[in-house]
């Protein structure tokens, strides 16, 4: 007999689905690990921009995204933001 899911469990489902999707799009070790460098670099760039350190902020933000772009080129799929935009527009993504 199936039990009624708790509200906490229902909240976690979208997170699990997002994590599963992210892991499917980052299967190759090179792509995964380059994202482990690129994502924190891009986030640090945004933080530095907020503190007025323009050159460092822009450099880290752009550099982080370039690393992620390279990883997706190696993987053979599109970057997540572009995939999301295509999804919203009803277009097919790779």
OpenMM code with the backbone's topology and positions (N, CA, C; nanometers):
from openmm import Vec3, app, unit

residues = "UNK UNK UNK UNK UNK UNK UNK UNK UNK UNK UNK UNK UNK UNK UNK UNK UNK UNK UNK UNK UNK UNK UNK UNK UNK UNK UNK UNK UNK UNK UNK UNK UNK UNK UNK UNK UNK UNK UNK UNK UNK UNK UNK UNK UNK UNK UNK UNK UNK UNK UNK UNK UNK UNK UNK UNK UNK UNK UNK UNK UNK UNK UNK UNK UNK UNK UNK UNK UNK UNK UNK UNK UNK UNK UNK UNK UNK UNK UNK UNK UNK UNK UNK UNK UNK UNK UNK UNK UNK UNK UNK UNK UNK UNK".split()
positions = [
    Vec3(0.0832, -0.1179, 0.0000),
    Vec3(0.0000, 0.0000, 0.0000),
    Vec3(0.0877, 0.1242, 0.0000),
    Vec3(0.0618, 0.2158, -0.0915),
    Vec3(0.1437, 0.3362, -0.1046),
    Vec3(0.1074, 0.4363, 0.0038),
    Vec3(0.2075, 0.4947, 0.0637),
    Vec3(0.1821, 0.5949, 0.1662),
    Vec3(0.1807, 0.7339, 0.1026),
    Vec3(0.1144, 0.8252, 0.1689),
    Vec3(0.1073, 0.9628, 0.1217),
    Vec3(0.2420, 1.0292, 0.1456),
    Vec3(0.2989, 1.0913, 0.0404),
    Vec3(0.4295, 1.1549, 0.0603),
    Vec3(0.4189, 1.2749, 0.1538),
    Vec3(0.5203, 1.2927, 0.2354),
    Vec3(0.5236, 1.4067, 0.3260),
    Vec3(0.5554, 1.5331, 0.2466),
    Vec3(0.5178, 1.6509, 0.2987),
    Vec3(0.5481, 1.7755, 0.2268),
    Vec3(0.6972, 1.7933, 0.2007),
    Vec3(0.7802, 1.7505, 0.2950),
    Vec3(0.9250, 1.7622, 0.2755),
    Vec3(0.9706, 1.6756, 0.1579),
    Vec3(0.9148, 1.5566, 0.1485),
    Vec3(0.9524, 1.4653, 0.0401),
    Vec3(0.9076, 1.5205, -0.0954),
    Vec3(0.7901, 1.5818, -0.0992),
    Vec3(0.7410, 1.6415, -0.2232),
    Vec3(0.8314, 1.7562, -0.2656),
    Vec3(0.8801, 1.8360, -0.1704),
    Vec3(0.9706, 1.9478, -0.2021),
    Vec3(1.1027, 1.8991, -0.2591),
    Vec3(1.1493, 1.7839, -0.2147),
    Vec3(1.2791, 1.7331, -0.2600),
    Vec3(1.2736, 1.6748, -0.4002),
    Vec3(1.1575, 1.6358, -0.4472),
    Vec3(1.1484, 1.5726, -0.5789),
    Vec3(1.2030, 1.6599, -0.6909),
    Vec3(1.1659, 1.7872, -0.6985),
    Vec3(1.2235, 1.8703, -0.8058),
    Vec3(1.3756, 1.8819, -0.7950),
    Vec3(1.4276, 1.8881, -0.6722),
    Vec3(1.5725, 1.8949, -0.6553),
    Vec3(1.6400, 1.7672, -0.7036),
    Vec3(1.5803, 1.6541, -0.6713),
    Vec3(1.6357, 1.5264, -0.7184),
    Vec3(1.6323, 1.5179, -0.8696),
    Vec3(1.5210, 1.5638, -0.9291),
    Vec3(1.5084, 1.5619, -1.0740),
    Vec3(1.6125, 1.6540, -1.1381),
    Vec3(1.6341, 1.7716, -1.0787),
    Vec3(1.7343, 1.8648, -1.1315),
    Vec3(1.8747, 1.8057, -1.1205),
    Vec3(1.9062, 1.7439, -1.0058),
    Vec3(2.0375, 1.6831, -0.9874),
    Vec3(2.0585, 1.5685, -1.0859),
    Vec3(1.9567, 1.4855, -1.1045),
    Vec3(1.9667, 1.3740, -1.1987),
    Vec3(1.9906, 1.4254, -1.3398),
    Vec3(1.9174, 1.5296, -1.3797),
    Vec3(1.9359, 1.5896, -1.5118),
    Vec3(2.0767, 1.6476, -1.5265),
    Vec3(2.1238, 1.7163, -1.4208),
    Vec3(2.2580, 1.7762, -1.4262),
    Vec3(2.3644, 1.6682, -1.4413),
    Vec3(2.3510, 1.5607, -1.3652),
    Vec3(2.4488, 1.4524, -1.3735),
    Vec3(2.4457, 1.3840, -1.5104),
    Vec3(2.3281, 1.3740, -1.5723),
    Vec3(2.3188, 1.3150, -1.7061),
    Vec3(2.3880, 1.4024, -1.8101),
    Vec3(2.3848, 1.5341, -1.7906),
    Vec3(2.4457, 1.6256, -1.8875),
    Vec3(2.5949, 1.6466, -1.8626),
    Vec3(2.6480, 1.5876, -1.7564),
    Vec3(2.7895, 1.6038, -1.7209),
    Vec3(2.8508, 1.4674, -1.6910),
    Vec3(2.8407, 1.3760, -1.7860),
    Vec3(2.8859, 1.2376, -1.7654),
    Vec3(3.0363, 1.2204, -1.7776),
    Vec3(3.0951, 1.2921, -1.8705),
    Vec3(3.2402, 1.2758, -1.8892),
    Vec3(3.3150, 1.3411, -1.7736),
    Vec3(3.4154, 1.2728, -1.7220),
    Vec3(3.4893, 1.3292, -1.6079),
    Vec3(3.5472, 1.4676, -1.6359),
    Vec3(3.5967, 1.4911, -1.7582),
    Vec3(3.6523, 1.6227, -1.7899),
    Vec3(3.5455, 1.7308, -1.7744),
    Vec3(3.4268, 1.7069, -1.8301),
    Vec3(3.3191, 1.8046, -1.8221),
    Vec3(3.2757, 1.8259, -1.6770),
    Vec3(3.2620, 1.7189, -1.6023),
    Vec3(3.2221, 1.7300, -1.4623),
    Vec3(3.3222, 1.8140, -1.3835),
    Vec3(3.4502, 1.7818, -1.3952),
    Vec3(3.5497, 1.8504, -1.3136),
    Vec3(3.5775, 1.9928, -1.3590),
    Vec3(3.5643, 2.0175, -1.4885),
    Vec3(3.5833, 2.1554, -1.5332),
    Vec3(3.4681, 2.2422, -1.4815),
    Vec3(3.3495, 2.1829, -1.4635),
    Vec3(3.2383, 2.2549, -1.4023),
    Vec3(3.2639, 2.2782, -1.2532),
    Vec3(3.3317, 2.1868, -1.1875),
    Vec3(3.3618, 2.2041, -1.0464),
    Vec3(3.4576, 2.3211, -1.0248),
    Vec3(3.5272, 2.3632, -1.1282),
    Vec3(3.6119, 2.4832, -1.1228),
    Vec3(3.5348, 2.6037, -1.1762),
    Vec3(3.4645, 2.5852, -1.2882),
    Vec3(3.3977, 2.6957, -1.3552),
    Vec3(3.2809, 2.7539, -1.2789),
    Vec3(3.2002, 2.6696, -1.2164),
    Vec3(3.0830, 2.7203, -1.1437),
    Vec3(3.1250, 2.8088, -1.0250),
    Vec3(3.2147, 2.7612, -0.9378),
    Vec3(3.2558, 2.8495, -0.8275),
    Vec3(3.3253, 2.9769, -0.8769),
    Vec3(3.3992, 2.9672, -0.9864),
    Vec3(3.4645, 3.0871, -1.0401),
    Vec3(3.3606, 3.1893, -1.0851),
    Vec3(3.2567, 3.1445, -1.1552),
    Vec3(3.1520, 3.2352, -1.2014),
    Vec3(3.0773, 3.2967, -1.0826),
    Vec3(3.0472, 3.2179, -0.9816),
    Vec3(2.9774, 3.2689, -0.8630),
    Vec3(3.0664, 3.3692, -0.7885),
    Vec3(3.1941, 3.3368, -0.7739),
    Vec3(3.2871, 3.4295, -0.7087),
    Vec3(3.2963, 3.5599, -0.7870),
    Vec3(3.2890, 3.5504, -0.9199),
    Vec3(3.2912, 3.6708, -1.0019),
    Vec3(3.1734, 3.7609, -0.9727),
    Vec3(3.0553, 3.7031, -0.9559),
    Vec3(2.9360, 3.7831, -0.9231),
    Vec3(2.9535, 3.8496, -0.7869),
    Vec3(3.0051, 3.7749, -0.6898),
    Vec3(3.0265, 3.8305, -0.5560),
    Vec3(3.1249, 3.9466, -0.5630),
    Vec3(3.2336, 3.9300, -0.6367),
    Vec3(3.3328, 4.0368, -0.6480),
    Vec3(3.2761, 4.1589, -0.7186),
    Vec3(3.1890, 4.1371, -0.8166),
    Vec3(3.1231, 4.2502, -0.8826),
    Vec3(3.0391, 4.3292, -0.7820),
    Vec3(2.9740, 4.2602, -0.6912),
    Vec3(2.8918, 4.3264, -0.5891),
    Vec3(2.9758, 4.4114, -0.4940),
    Vec3(3.1025, 4.3736, -0.4772),
    Vec3(3.1920, 4.4488, -0.3895),
    Vec3(3.2750, 4.5526, -0.4644),
    Vec3(3.2456, 4.5708, -0.5918),
    Vec3(3.3120, 4.6748, -0.6692),
    Vec3(3.4475, 4.6374, -0.7264),
    Vec3(3.4845, 4.5120, -0.7195),
    Vec3(3.6118, 4.4677, -0.7781),
    Vec3(3.5851, 4.4242, -0.9224),
    Vec3(3.5657, 4.5228, -1.0093),
    Vec3(3.5168, 4.5001, -1.1452),
    Vec3(3.6017, 4.4054, -1.2272),
    Vec3(3.7301, 4.4322, -1.2352),
    Vec3(3.8149, 4.3509, -1.3245),
    Vec3(3.8222, 4.2065, -1.2798),
    Vec3(3.8382, 4.1843, -1.1504),
    Vec3(3.8415, 4.0469, -1.0994),
    Vec3(3.7063, 3.9797, -1.1169),
    Vec3(3.6011, 4.0533, -1.0891),
    Vec3(3.4669, 3.9978, -1.1011),
    Vec3(3.4332, 3.9577, -1.2434),
    Vec3(3.4593, 4.0468, -1.3372),
    Vec3(3.4327, 4.0164, -1.4782),
    Vec3(3.5197, 3.9012, -1.5251),
    Vec3(3.6477, 3.9037, -1.4861),
    Vec3(3.7395, 3.7983, -1.5274),
    Vec3(3.6980, 3.6609, -1.4785),
    Vec3(3.6621, 3.6526, -1.3502),
    Vec3(3.6206, 3.5233, -1.2953),
    Vec3(3.4870, 3.4778, -1.3531),
    Vec3(3.3928, 3.5715, -1.3712),
    Vec3(3.2634, 3.5352, -1.4263),
    Vec3(3.2773, 3.4831, -1.5690),
    Vec3(3.3459, 3.5576, -1.6525),
    Vec3(3.3632, 3.5158, -1.7922),
    Vec3(3.4488, 3.3898, -1.7997),
    Vec3(3.5563, 3.3854, -1.7218),
    Vec3(3.6424, 3.2670, -1.7221),
    Vec3(3.5682, 3.1421, -1.6778),
    Vec3(3.4840, 3.1550, -1.5754),
    Vec3(3.4055, 3.0410, -1.5288),
    Vec3(3.3101, 2.9908, -1.6353),
    Vec3(3.2462, 3.0833, -1.7063),
    Vec3(3.1544, 3.0420, -1.8125),
    Vec3(3.2287, 2.9823, -1.9313),
    Vec3(3.3466, 3.0347, -1.9612),
    Vec3(3.4262, 2.9772, -2.0711),
    Vec3(3.4628, 2.8331, -2.0385),
    Vec3(3.5025, 2.8073, -1.9151),
    Vec3(3.5346, 2.6698, -1.8754),
    Vec3(3.4136, 2.5789, -1.8919),
    Vec3(3.2963, 2.6255, -1.8496),
    Vec3(3.1761, 2.5442, -1.8625),
    Vec3(3.1408, 2.5216, -2.0100),
    Vec3(3.1582, 2.6232, -2.0917),
    Vec3(3.1315, 2.6101, -2.2353),
    Vec3(3.2234, 2.5043, -2.2970),
    Vec3(3.3509, 2.5094, -2.2618),
    Vec3(3.4469, 2.4101, -2.3123),
    Vec3(3.4037, 2.2697, -2.2699),
    Vec3(3.3628, 2.2555, -2.1449),
    Vec3(3.3174, 2.1248, -2.0961),
    Vec3(3.1991, 2.0719, -2.1755),
    Vec3(3.1049, 2.1586, -2.2088),
    Vec3(2.9886, 2.1143, -2.2852),
    Vec3(3.0240, 2.0855, -2.4307),
    Vec3(3.1210, 2.1549, -2.4850),
    Vec3(3.1667, 2.1224, -2.6213),
    Vec3(3.2268, 1.9816, -2.6229),
    Vec3(3.3058, 1.9484, -2.5214),
    Vec3(3.3648, 1.8155, -2.5113),
    Vec3(3.2545, 1.7110, -2.4933),
    Vec3(3.1548, 1.7427, -2.4111),
    Vec3(3.0447, 1.6506, -2.3839),
    Vec3(2.9549, 1.6329, -2.5066),
    Vec3(2.9466, 1.7368, -2.5890),
    Vec3(2.8625, 1.7295, -2.7083),
    Vec3(2.7202, 1.7755, -2.6848),
    Vec3(2.6986, 1.8555, -2.5796),
    Vec3(2.5653, 1.9100, -2.5554),
    Vec3(2.5754, 2.0597, -2.5299),
    Vec3(2.4600, 2.1227, -2.5135),
    Vec3(2.4557, 2.2673, -2.4959),
    Vec3(2.4667, 2.3046, -2.3487),
    Vec3(2.5085, 2.4289, -2.3244),
    Vec3(2.5140, 2.4777, -2.1867),
    Vec3(2.3728, 2.4865, -2.1315),
    Vec3(2.3599, 2.4702, -2.0006),
    Vec3(2.2297, 2.4614, -1.9373),
    Vec3(2.1407, 2.5826, -1.9581),
    Vec3(2.1970, 2.7025, -1.9536),
    Vec3(2.1153, 2.8223, -1.9708),
    Vec3(2.0536, 2.8266, -2.1099),
    Vec3(2.1297, 2.7886, -2.2114),
    Vec3(2.0777, 2.7871, -2.3482),
    Vec3(1.9692, 2.6802, -2.3624),
    Vec3(1.9885, 2.5671, -2.2998),
    Vec3(1.8874, 2.4612, -2.3014),
    Vec3(1.7587, 2.5104, -2.2358),
    Vec3(1.7709, 2.5818, -2.1242),
    Vec3(1.6522, 2.6334, -2.0551),
    Vec3(1.5783, 2.7355, -2.1419),
    Vec3(1.6526, 2.8226, -2.2091),
    Vec3(1.5907, 2.9218, -2.2976),
    Vec3(1.5166, 2.8515, -2.4108),
    Vec3(1.5789, 2.7503, -2.4703),
    Vec3(1.5126, 2.6755, -2.5769),
    Vec3(1.3869, 2.6057, -2.5260),
    Vec3(1.3936, 2.5529, -2.4060),
    Vec3(1.2773, 2.4851, -2.3465),
    Vec3(1.1612, 2.5833, -2.3291),
    Vec3(1.1915, 2.7026, -2.2798),
    Vec3(1.0884, 2.8045, -2.2609),
    Vec3(1.0261, 2.8440, -2.3933),
    Vec3(1.1079, 2.8516, -2.4985),
    Vec3(1.0582, 2.8897, -2.6306),
    Vec3(0.9946, 2.7740, -2.7057),
    Vec3(0.9982, 2.6545, -2.6467),
    Vec3(0.9367, 2.5380, -2.7106),
    Vec3(1.0225, 2.4769, -2.8188),
    Vec3(1.1519, 2.5050, -2.8165),
    Vec3(1.2439, 2.4500, -2.9160),
    Vec3(1.3103, 2.3249, -2.8596),
    Vec3(1.3632, 2.2430, -2.9486),
    Vec3(1.4327, 2.1204, -2.9097),
    Vec3(1.5796, 2.1517, -2.8812),
    Vec3(1.6334, 2.0915, -2.7789),
    Vec3(1.7746, 2.1123, -2.7456),
    Vec3(1.8517, 1.9833, -2.7628),
    Vec3(1.9853, 1.9952, -2.7713),
    Vec3(2.0703, 1.8770, -2.7871),
    Vec3(2.1249, 1.8327, -2.6548),
] * unit.nanometer
topology = app.Topology()
chain = topology.addChain("A")
for resn in residues:
    res = topology.addResidue(resn, chain)
    for name in ("N", "CA", "C"):
        topology.addAtom(name, app.Element.getBySymbol(name[0]), res)
